[in-house]
Amino acid sequence: MSTIIPQSELTRKALAYIAEQRVLNPHKSVANLLDEAGMRFNLTPLDTAALERLLQNPPADGSSV
């Protein structure tokens, strides 16, 4: 039986996946990583766009993504 995961949790997992992949594969473009994360975590286009904005404009408080 499959478990239903809230969309916000999938988005957090996708962000963690992208951050990990940026360290492991620095040659991969952010666009490719967003596509992979979108497919892997079944993100909506709006979720993917939000992640893209977040990655382009990191938080101003100094915390890293």
C-alpha positions as CSV (number, residue, x, y, z in Angstrom):
1,M,0.0,0.0,0.0
2,S,1.4,3.4,-0.9
3,T,1.6,6.3,1.5
4,I,0.3,9.8,0.6
5,I,2.9,12.5,1.2
6,P,1.9,16.1,1.4
7,Q,3.0,18.2,-1.6
8,S,5.0,20.6,0.7
9,E,7.0,17.6,1.9
10,L,7.7,16.6,-1.7
11,T,8.9,20.1,-2.4
12,R,11.3,20.0,0.6
13,K,12.6,16.7,-0.5
14,A,13.1,17.9,-4.1
15,L,15.1,20.9,-2.8
16,A,17.3,18.7,-0.7
17,Y,17.8,16.4,-3.7
18,I,18.8,19.4,-5.9
19,A,21.2,20.7,-3.2
20,E,22.8,17.3,-2.9
21,Q,23.1,16.8,-6.6
22,R,24.7,20.3,-7.0
23,V,27.5,19.1,-4.7
24,L,27.9,15.7,-6.3
25,N,27.5,16.9,-10.0
26,P,28.6,20.5,-10.2
27,H,28.6,20.3,-14.0
28,K,24.9,19.7,-14.2
29,S,22.8,22.7,-14.9
30,V,20.1,23.9,-12.5
31,A,17.5,23.4,-15.3
32,N,18.4,19.7,-15.7
33,L,18.3,19.2,-11.9
34,L,14.9,20.9,-11.7
35,D,13.6,18.6,-14.4
36,E,15.0,15.5,-12.7
37,A,13.5,16.6,-9.3
38,G,10.2,17.4,-10.9
39,M,9.9,13.9,-12.3
40,R,11.3,12.2,-9.3
41,F,9.1,13.9,-6.8
42,N,6.0,14.5,-9.0
43,L,6.1,18.3,-8.7
44,T,3.6,20.5,-10.3
45,P,4.8,23.2,-12.7
46,L,4.1,25.8,-10.0
47,D,6.3,23.9,-7.5
48,T,9.0,23.7,-10.0
49,A,8.8,27.4,-10.8
50,A,8.9,28.2,-7.1
51,L,12.0,26.1,-6.6
52,E,13.6,27.8,-9.6
53,R,13.0,31.2,-8.2
54,L,14.4,30.1,-4.8
55,L,17.5,28.7,-6.4
56,Q,18.1,31.9,-8.4
57,N,17.5,34.2,-5.4
58,P,18.8,32.6,-2.2
59,P,17.4,33.8,1.1
60,A,18.8,37.1,2.3
61,D,19.4,35.9,5.9
62,G,22.6,34.1,4.9
63,S,21.2,30.6,5.2
64,S,22.2,28.3,2.4
65,V,20.0,26.2,0.2
